């Protein structure tokens, strides 16, 4: 406010005073009949008025220049405040002060924008801002991860790979809650969509939240199964140990046993041993070691897995195609080898009833620099009710199966930050896809 008060001493006021005094003096001298002296006042009045108009014009130009610069988002200007060289230093100081206030407000707005952007990126929920035409104004990293995209400019980018989700994003309105599912490059996804509305730059925008239900459920399932199996294995093993030990001791006794009693003890012993083996499979599910990662070639991994799976190439046509041949991944070789062996064994069992059984293992690098390995077979489609549960721990259609092979495999891949899913399920081709960075 002190700077603004100095404007009262600006040259404009001085020239106005000179013009008024010269006019009054000229009028008084003319009234007294002293015309030759009164005529001298006329040039003084003209000069004062000229200077006032010139200063006014300069002021208007400075103010206009400042507003144009602000409108162009250019706040790099600064007016001269030196009294020795500036015509209106107080005005220049006031305009510079206005610029500083606007510059400070702009910096605060940018800081708030960065703050909200950081919150948006840290959110575990995908957030997409779209207009009524479907153009995407903003999409956070979680939304891009869910859809398997590097950049998203329009929701029609999802039309080919996820038509149901594209339709849901087009039709959802504020207050709606929709569900949609599809298979993308990142695997099978089931999404919950919510919507709210905001006005920005005189345009109505919809802010859509996208939650990956499968991811949340899978994580909860893993945690629940882990807790359950730890409790069950502890309690069951504590109960089985004395039964097994006692039945074996009685069977080894020197005293003759009644035939019926001996059969009963043998049944108890055999049953307890089978239960012990079953409980051990529980333990394997919850005791997956932390990955010790190292670089290794995919070709070597897959060739070793084929050998370890016990596949007889004479009975089953099995091919391994890795492109580029020297493709490498950074992972735990032992754990990833276990995953590959499990998938190959399952494929062998699927084609065992066919004389033209064929298994194709194909590795490629996708545009996101992820290594994608596909394990395909022609053993026929997996029934829908079974396909929905194949990754559920302890679910098995085999009489002697433990049902933990695929669930452990998926868990191992998830521990490496990757994904394992059923990407194709038809009579001609069944494919499990393993994706890892």
C-alpha positions, 0 to 999 in steps of 0.5 A: 500500500505504501508503494501505491500511495506514491503515485500521487507524486507522479509527473502526471499530477505535476503537469496537471497542476502546471496546466491549471496554474498557467490557465488561471494566470493566462485568464487573469492577465487577459482580463487585466489587458496584459495580452502579451504576457498572457500569450506566454501561458498558452504554450505552457498549457499546451505543453502540460496537456501534451505531457499528460496525454503522453504519460496517459498513453504510456500508462495504458500501453504498460497496463495493456502489455502486462495483461497481454503477458499475463494472458500468454502466461509469461511473467518474465517482464519487469518495468523500470523503477529507477527514478533517474530513467523512468517516467513514472517509477511509482506506476512501474513499481505497482505493476511489478508488485501485481506481477509478483503477486500473480507469480506467487499465486501461479507457483502455489497453484503449480505446487497444489497441482503437483500435490494432487497429481502425486496423490492421484498417482499413489492411489491404488485405484485407476482414475480416468478423466474423460469428456462426453466425446470420450477423449481422455484428459488424464489417466493415472499410472494405475489405470494404465496398468490395469488396461495394459497401456502406456498412454491413453488419449481416447477410450476407443483404444479399448474398443478392440481388446475390451469392448465391454469396458469401452462401452461402460466408460462411454455410458457411465454417468455420475452416480452409476456403479457398473461392472465389466470384465475382459481379457487384456494383455495383463490377463483376465480383469474384472472391473468395478466402475464409479463416476462423478462429475466436475466442471473444468474450463467451462467443460463438463468432465466425468471422473471415472474410478476403475478398480481391479476386482480380481487383483483385490480378490486374489490378494485377499485369497492368497492371504486367507489361504496362507493363514488357514493352511498355517493353522490347519497344518499345525493342528493336523500334524500335531494330531497325526503324529501320535496316531502314525507313531502308535499304529506303527509301534503296534504293528511292529510288536512281537506279540501276535495280533488278531487278523482284524486288529492288524488290518485295522492298524494297517488301515490307520497307518496308511490313512495317516500317512496319506493325510500327512502327505496331503498336509505337506502339500498345504505346507508347500503352498505357504512356504514358497521362498523369497525369489533370489533373482539373477539374469538367465536365458529363457531358452535354457529355462524352457529346454531344462523344463522340458527335460525335467517334466519327463516329456517323451518327445516320441509320443508328443510333438513339443516345440520351443520357439524363443524370439529373440533367441538370446532373450533373458529375464531377471528372476529366480531360475529355480522357482521359474523352472518349477512354474515351467515344469508344472505348465508343461506337465499339465499340457502333457496330461491334457494331450495324453489321450490324443495320438496327434498331441502337440505342445507349443512353447512360444516366447516373445517380447511385447511393446512394453518390454515384457517377456511373454511365454505362452504354453499351448496344447491341442488337448481340447477346451477346459470346461467352463466350471473347471476353468473358473477354478483352476487357480484356486488352491487345492481345487483338482479334478484328478483323483490323486491330485493336490490341486496346488500346482497352478496356484503355486505357479501363479503365486511364484509369478506374482512374487516376481511382479508378473502374471499367469492366466488362461489366455485361450480356451478352445477345442483347438487350442488351450494357452496359458500365458506367463508375463514377466518384466 
